Amino acid sequence: MDNLIVDTAKIMAKGQLTLPKDIRDALGVGVGDRVTMIRQNDRVILMNSALYAMKMLQESMHGEFERAGIQNDDDVMDLVRNIRTEIEG
């Protein structure tokens, strides 16, 4: 397991817990940030919500460039120009 951090936290009366600083730092989260919890059997995976959303977007977009016939940066720029032309009228 790469970058393994093991730490503990106490669950308070309302089900709240404080994430240890080393875990917050590793996830890149701070005050006001959101985390995503994924239960998998007897484990909970805790992720930075912004990174989780980006990962899900990347997975959902997998293969779309090939299906759209985009093979290089020029194809991307052509697509952007076409969309801008459609929007601007």
Secondary structure by P-SEA (a helix, b strand, c coil): ccccccbbbbbcccccccccaaaaaaacccccbbbbbbbcccbbbbccaaaaaaaaaaaaacccccccccccaaaaaaaaaaaaaaaac
